Amino acid sequence: MTLYGSNKVSKISGADVTLSKSISQSGYSLIYSNQPESITDNHIADNGTAKYLYRDSSVTRARVMIHHANTTSSPVNFLIRLKNTQSYPVDIYISSKGSVSDQDPRVASGEAWRQWYAGTGSQYGYNSGDWYVATVAAGSTYDLASITNVPNSPYAHCAAAIVDFVAASGGIAVPVEITVLAYKTNIASSLSATSVPSGYNSSYVGQVRGTFKYCNRDVTFNFDTASQSQYLHLGRPITTSAWANEYELGIDKTNGIQVRINGNYGVIYKIQSTLTDSLHKGYVFGYLQSGFPNFYVMCEDNKNNVTTSSTIDDSSKAWNFEGSQIQNNSSVSHTLLYTLIGGNASPVDLYWANLT
């Protein structure tokens, strides 16, 4: 299999995948912070109201994703802060991490995800295992990720960060507290949660924050070149998703409200495919497209093979992200990792076709 880079092509057409397909929830907890998406001076940790953006006081192994824009009156800093709430020291391990700010929210999240997949040097990255980073004393804190000096002008910049971690003692995972916050110079000693909009609940279609049981979706399907062109429809609106296990109900731990992430931001789709060439075409090609200007990140099931599209501002175009050679009327199997990055729009269609 070959993963391509910025390979824009005209959109293709086809039918929803009809060959065997399934989706299941997997992985560990997902903590997602995107409410409010655009923060003001009333949402930061060192003004008169002293707010945090999200907090969960009992987290073991988790993926934390934040996506916020700075619309305050000056540059701010964003933190994912861990507090050891145990009465003894705990060890902190990170497996994957990425953090970026950019005036284009798609680029911010896209680059953060690219870092998450690829890792930094020999550390972190998908399939890299857990890397020890610190031992935190009882009652002390450790910053899992920080994005400093995020501009507010001339354009409001977006801060995006994703970090997968576990806290442990004696090799056993233990719960800690996670807080997402923004501040300018100093963090107040006592903070309260930001407020939420009217109608904010599991049917709310705007931005949310919350904790979810699973951070991944395992997708399997078969494709045969006799089918010409078929697609998987991912991240469609919650109310129209045809897959019972695509979306999950989570809890906003600051207020107990049940929430869902419309578009499954922060969730990785692990797509396991079996491609069969009964028509002797020799190749099967993959395409990713939607009706919106988007930026895409795709990774083979190997941290050394990650690629991104350029920003596709022309909604009539698709990204040809792969080509799989199939010889002698045989079948090949492989696994791709895909996530809808923060800052772009869902749903998206992943096509497989025997176009030549």
N, C-alpha and C positions, 0 to 999 in steps of 0.2 A: 504494500500500500504506500502511496505517495501523498503526503499532505502538501497542498499548494498554498502559496501566500496570497498576494493581492491579485487574484485572477477573476476579474469581473467579466461576466457574460450576460447575454440576454436571458430573461426568465424563461423557464420551461414550464410545461403543463403536464398533468398526469392525474392519477386517481389516488385516493387514500389507500394506504397499505392494507391489502386484504389477506395476504398470507399471514401465517401465525405470528401474533405479536402479543406482548404482555408488558405490564408495568407494575413495579412493586416499590415500596418504600424501604430505605435501608440507611445505614450509617449511624451517626450519633446526633446529638442535639444541634439545632440551628438557632442562633440568636441573631435577630435582624433588627436594625435600627434605621428607620426611614421616616419617622414622624416626630416633628415636622421635617419635611424634606428640605425646605429653605428656612434656616434659622434666623432669628432676629436678635436684637439685644435683650429681649425678654426670655431668651432660651439658654443663656450662657451661665457658667458656674461662678462668675465673679462680678455680677451686677447686683442690684438691689433685691432681685427675686431669687437668685442663687439656685439655678435649675440644673438638673442632669437630663440627658435625652432618653436614656433607658437604663434599667437596672434589673438584674436577676440575682437574688441572694443565695442561690443554691445551684451551682453549675459544676459538673464534672468534666467529661470530655465534650468539646463543642466546637463548632465553627461559628465565628462571630463575623457578621458583615455589616458595615455601616455605609451609608450613602446620604450625605447632607451637603447642601449648598450654603455658602456664607453670604447672607444678605444683611449682615449687621453693619454697623457704622465704621468698622475697622477690621484689619486682619485678625484671625483667630487661630487657635490651635485645637486639634481634635485628639482625643485619647480613648483607647480601650484599656481601662484600668482594672486590674485584678486585685482583690483584697483577700488575704488569708484570714478567714473567719474561724479557723480551727485554733485550738489551744497549744498547738505544736507546729514546728516548721513543716512546710510542704515544698516539694520539688516541682518546678514548672518545665514542661516540655512543649515544644512547638514543632509541628510537622510541616505546615505550609503557611506562607505569609506573603501578602502584597499590600502596598499602600501608596497612593498617588493623589495629587490634586491637579486639576486642569480646568480651564474655563469651559471646555466641552465635557459634559457629564459622561458621555459615551466613552470618550478617550480615557477619562479618569478611571472608570470602572474597568474598561477593557485592559488597560495597562496593569491595573492592580491584579486582575485575574491572570494576565500573562505571567506576572511575577509569581503569583501563587502556584501556578502549574510548573514553571521552569525552575523555581528556587533561586537562591543567591549563592553563586559559586557552587561549592559542593554541599551546601546546607539547604535544608527545607525542600520544598517542591513535592509534587505528587509522587507517591510511592517511595518517598525518601525515609520513612519511619519517623520516630519521635526523637527530637534533638533536645538535650538538656540545655536550659538557658539560665536558670537561677534557682536558688533556694530562698524562700520567702518566710521570714519569721512570723510568729503568731501576731496578728493584728496589723501587719505591715502590708504594703502594696507593691505591685510590679506592673509596669505599663507594657502590655502585650503589643501594642502598636500606637504610634503617634504620627500625626501629620501636622507639621508646624508652619506657622505664618501663611495660612491660606488666605489669599487676597479677597477683598470685597469689591475692589474697583481696579480698572475701569469696568471690568466685568466680574460678576460674582463667580468665584471658582467653586467647583465641587470637590469634596474630599471623599475618597473611597478607600476602604480598607477591608481585607479579609484575612483572618488568622484562625488556624485550627490548632487547638492546644488541649492539654490535659494537665491537671494538678494531681500529684500523687504523694503518698507517704508509704515507705516500705514497699514500693511497687504496686500499691493498691490505689486506685483513683479515689479522690476525696472531693467533696463540694467546696467551692469558693464563691465569692461574690464578684460579679462583672458589672461595671458601670461604663456607659458611653457618655462622654461629656465634651463640651466645647468651652474654652476659656480664652481670655485675652492676656492676662498677666499672672493672676493668682487664683487658685481654686478655693472657694469658701469652705469652711470646715463642716458646715451642715447644708445639705442640698435637698431639694424636693423635685418630684417629677414634673416635666412640662405637661400642660393640659392637652386634651385631644378635642377634635372637632365634633360637632353634633352629628349623631348617627354613626359614630365610629364603632363598628362591631364586625362580625363575620361576613356581613353583606356589604360592608363599606368597600368601594372600588378605588379609593385613593391610597395614599401612602399609609403604611402601618408600622408598628414595632411589636416585637413579641418573641416568645420562645416556642420552638417546635421540636417534636420528638425526633424527627429524621431530617438529615441534610442532603440525602441523595435519592435518586430514582433509578432503579435498574430496569432498562428497557431491552427487550429481545424481539427480533423479527427476522423473517426470511425474505429474500428477494430473488427472483429468477428473471433472467433477461427476456423470457417470453412475456413478461408483464410490461415491457417497454419502459414505463416510467411510473413510479409510485412514491408517496411521501408519508412521513410522519408529521402530524400536526401537533406541535408542542407549545405550551403556554397560552392556549386559547383562554378566553375569559372563564372564570370559575363557573358561571352559570351555564356555559355551553360545552365545557370539557366532556368529552365522551369517555374518558378513562377514570374509573372510580378511584384509583389510587394516585392520580396525578397530584391532587391538592390535599393539604392536610390542615386541620383545625389546630391553631396554636393558642397560647394564652399571653396576653399582655400582663406581665408580672407586676407592673406598677399599679394596676387597677382591677385585675381579674377578668377583663373583657376578653371574649373569644375573638380571634382575628384570623384572617387568611391573607396570604401574599398573592395578589392577583398578578400572575406572570411567573411565579415561583423564583423570584430573584434570590440568589444565595444558594439555590439548589443545583447540584450537578446531576445531569442526566448521563448515566453510564450506558451507552448504546452498544449492545452486543448483536452483531449481525452475521448471518450466513448468506453469502452471495453465490448463486448458482448460475452458470452460463450454458443453459440448454440450447441457445441459438448460436453458439460458437462466435460470439462477438469479440471475445478476447479481453474486454475491459468493462468494468462498471464504474460510473462516475457519480460522485456525490455533489449536491448543490444545496445551498442554504439561502433562503429568500423570505421576504415578508413584504407587507404593503407599506413599510415605513423606512425612513433613512436609518440605517443601523450600522453597528460596528460589531464584528463577530470574533469570538475566540474558540478555537477547537484544539483538542489535544488527543494524540494517540495514547493508548494505554501504556505510556512510557514517558517519563518526565522530560526526556531529551528531544521529544518530537512534538513541540507545541507551535502553533502558528496563528496569526491574526490576519483578518482582512483589513484593508484600508477602510475608512469610513465610506459607506455606500450611500451617498446622498441621493442617488437616482433610484427611486423605488421601482423602476422598470428593470433594474439589473439584479442579478443573482451572484453569489460567490461560489465558484467551482472549487470546493475545498479538498477534494481527493480524487484519485484514480486508482482502482484496484485491478491489477492484471490477473486474469483467470485463464488457465491453459487447459487444453484437452478436455473441454466439456466437463470441467470439475467444479468444485465448490471451494470457497475460502471463507474463513471466519476471522473477524477482528473486532476490536472494541475501541470506540471513540468516546471522548468525554466532551460534553457541551453544557454550557450554562448561558442563560439569558442575562447579560450584564446589566447592572444598574444604569439608568440614564437613557435606555432605548426602549422600544415598544414591542409588545407581544401582540399576537402570536407569531411564530415562525414556522416555516415548513422546511424539513430536511428531505430532499429528494434523492432517490437513487434511480439511475437511468442507464440504458445501454446506448445512448446517443454516440455517434461517431463523427 
